[in-house]
Amino acid sequence: MLFVFTGATAKVSLGAPREERGHRVRDPLVGTWDTGRISFDRIKASLASAGYTDPEIWFFMRDFGLSATSWRFDLTFYRPGGVGSLIRTGWNPETSAMPTDGEHARYRLLPKRRIAITSTDPKFHRWREVYSYRVTGRTVRFRVVGETDPSLTKAQLRLDKRGMYVMAAAPLKKIG
């Protein structure tokens, strides 16, 4: 999984999906969405409700340097040339301002208010995160549907999905 919590950049490119080529797509996600500060208690509760054990949560938090009392996520969805593009940024608002850049990925809207996030970078092109989403007014909520990555075992994939549950831990408000 490419989810970046520190603002490091992993740029990728992906052509427009077949159903999006040649015509305008109505995209309710375009814009910038922000969680505001969310507590690590909320993140831990999200992981615990997904079935992760205390040691699995603790190791994940340690491995990603998530030791603050709160975190913040921004998601920016845009469509240069009609291609669904996404920048995901996560950081500790207590110790730093928002990083100038985040993880770059591509996304595709799927039927039944679902979204697939992926990459064509040769190192990561085979993974795909799928979320369902619900937009209500200026708020969007994500729910983890699944992740695929043929380079991972079922056990590794389960642990890798922890980042997805972190992203889906809190609703995001549209700020731009």
C-alpha positions as CSV (number, residue, x, y, z in Angstrom):
1,M,0.0,0.0,0.0
2,L,1.3,3.5,-0.9
3,F,-0.5,5.5,1.7
4,V,1.9,8.2,3.0
5,F,1.5,9.7,6.4
6,T,4.3,12.1,6.3
7,G,3.8,14.1,3.1
8,A,6.5,12.3,1.1
9,T,5.7,12.1,-2.6
10,A,5.2,9.0,-4.7
11,K,4.1,10.2,-8.1
12,V,2.3,7.8,-10.4
13,S,0.5,8.0,-13.8
14,L,-2.6,6.2,-15.1
15,G,-4.6,6.7,-18.2
16,A,-8.3,7.5,-18.0
17,P,-10.4,4.3,-17.3
18,R,-12.4,3.2,-20.4
19,E,-15.7,4.4,-19.0
20,E,-14.3,7.9,-18.4
21,R,-12.5,8.4,-21.8
22,G,-14.1,10.8,-24.2
23,H,-16.8,12.2,-22.0
24,R,-17.2,14.3,-18.9
25,V,-17.7,12.4,-15.7
26,R,-20.0,13.7,-12.9
27,D,-17.6,13.5,-9.9
28,P,-18.9,14.4,-6.5
29,L,-15.4,14.0,-4.9
30,V,-13.6,16.7,-6.9
31,G,-12.2,19.3,-4.5
32,T,-10.2,19.3,-1.2
33,W,-11.6,17.5,1.8
34,D,-10.2,17.7,5.3
35,T,-10.7,15.8,8.6
36,G,-9.5,18.5,10.8
37,R,-7.8,17.2,13.9
38,I,-8.8,13.6,14.7
39,S,-7.7,11.9,17.9
40,F,-5.6,8.8,17.9
41,D,-8.3,7.3,20.2
42,R,-10.6,7.6,17.2
43,I,-8.0,6.0,14.9
44,K,-7.4,3.2,17.4
45,A,-11.1,2.6,17.7
46,S,-11.5,2.4,13.9
47,L,-8.7,-0.2,13.8
48,A,-10.1,-2.2,16.7
49,S,-13.6,-2.3,15.2
50,A,-12.0,-3.7,12.0
51,G,-10.7,-6.6,14.1
52,Y,-7.1,-5.6,14.7
53,T,-5.5,-6.6,18.0
54,D,-3.8,-4.1,20.4
55,P,-0.3,-5.3,19.3
56,E,-1.2,-5.0,15.6
57,I,-2.4,-1.4,16.2
58,W,0.6,-0.5,18.4
59,F,3.1,-1.8,15.8
60,F,1.3,0.0,13.0
61,M,1.3,3.3,14.9
62,R,4.9,2.8,15.8
63,D,6.0,1.8,12.2
64,F,4.4,4.9,10.7
65,G,5.5,7.3,13.5
66,L,2.0,7.9,14.7
67,S,2.8,8.9,18.2
68,A,1.0,12.3,18.5
69,T,-2.4,12.8,20.2
70,S,-4.0,13.8,17.0
71,W,-3.6,13.6,13.2
72,R,-5.1,15.3,10.2
73,F,-5.8,14.2,6.7
74,D,-6.4,16.1,3.5
75,L,-7.6,14.5,0.3
76,T,-7.6,16.5,-2.9
77,F,-9.5,15.0,-5.9
78,Y,-9.0,16.6,-9.3
79,R,-9.3,15.6,-13.0
80,P,-6.5,16.9,-15.2
81,G,-7.5,16.0,-18.8
82,G,-10.4,13.9,-17.4
83,V,-8.1,11.6,-15.4
84,G,-9.1,11.0,-11.8
85,S,-6.2,12.1,-9.7
86,L,-5.7,12.2,-5.9
87,I,-3.3,13.7,-3.5
88,R,-3.5,12.2,0.1
89,T,-1.7,14.0,2.8
90,G,-1.5,13.1,6.5
91,W,0.4,14.9,9.2
92,N,0.6,15.8,12.9
93,P,-0.9,19.2,13.2
94,E,0.5,19.7,16.7
95,T,4.1,19.7,15.4
96,S,4.0,20.9,11.8
97,A,2.0,22.8,9.2
98,M,0.5,20.8,6.3
99,P,3.3,19.4,4.1
100,T,3.5,21.0,0.6
101,D,2.8,17.7,-1.1
102,G,1.5,14.2,-0.4
103,E,1.0,10.9,-2.0
104,H,-0.1,11.1,-5.6
105,A,-2.4,8.4,-6.9
106,R,-5.1,7.8,-9.4
107,Y,-8.7,7.0,-8.8
108,R,-11.7,5.7,-10.6
109,L,-15.4,6.0,-9.7
110,L,-17.2,2.7,-9.6
111,P,-20.9,1.8,-9.6
112,K,-22.8,2.0,-6.3
113,R,-20.8,5.0,-4.9
114,R,-17.5,3.2,-4.7
115,I,-14.0,4.4,-5.6
116,A,-10.9,2.5,-6.6
117,I,-7.5,4.1,-5.8
118,T,-4.5,2.6,-7.6
119,S,-1.1,3.2,-9.3
120,T,0.6,2.2,-12.5
121,D,4.1,2.7,-11.1
122,P,5.8,-0.6,-12.0
123,K,6.6,-1.2,-8.4
124,F,3.0,-0.7,-7.2
125,H,0.8,-1.0,-10.2
126,R,-1.0,-4.2,-9.1
127,W,-2.5,-2.9,-5.8
128,R,-5.9,-1.4,-5.6
129,E,-7.8,0.0,-2.6
130,V,-11.6,0.1,-2.9
131,Y,-13.8,2.2,-0.6
132,S,-17.5,3.0,-0.6
133,Y,-18.3,6.7,0.0
134,R,-21.2,8.8,1.0
135,V,-21.4,12.5,0.3
136,T,-23.9,14.4,2.4
137,G,-23.8,18.2,1.8
138,R,-20.1,19.2,2.3
139,T,-19.1,16.0,4.2
140,V,-17.8,12.7,2.8
141,R,-17.4,9.5,4.6
142,F,-15.4,6.5,3.4
143,R,-15.9,2.8,4.3
144,V,-13.2,0.2,3.5
145,V,-14.4,-2.4,1.0
146,G,-11.2,-4.1,0.2
147,E,-7.7,-4.1,-1.1
148,T,-6.0,-6.3,-3.7
149,D,-2.3,-6.8,-4.2
150,P,-1.1,-10.1,-5.7
151,S,2.4,-9.5,-4.3
152,L,1.1,-9.9,-0.7
153,T,-0.1,-13.0,1.2
154,K,-3.6,-12.9,2.7
155,A,-2.0,-12.2,6.2
156,Q,0.2,-9.4,4.8
157,L,-2.8,-7.9,2.9
158,R,-4.8,-7.9,6.1
159,L,-2.1,-5.9,8.0
160,D,-1.6,-3.6,5.0
161,K,-5.2,-2.6,5.1
162,R,-4.7,-0.8,8.4
163,G,-3.8,2.4,6.6
164,M,-7.1,2.2,4.8
165,Y,-9.0,2.1,8.1
166,V,-7.0,5.1,9.3
167,M,-8.1,7.1,6.2
168,A,-11.7,6.0,6.8
169,A,-11.6,6.7,10.5
170,A,-13.3,10.2,10.3
171,P,-15.5,12.1,8.0
172,L,-14.0,14.8,5.8
173,K,-15.4,18.3,5.3
174,K,-15.1,20.0,1.9
175,I,-12.7,23.0,2.2
176,G,-12.0,23.7,-1.4
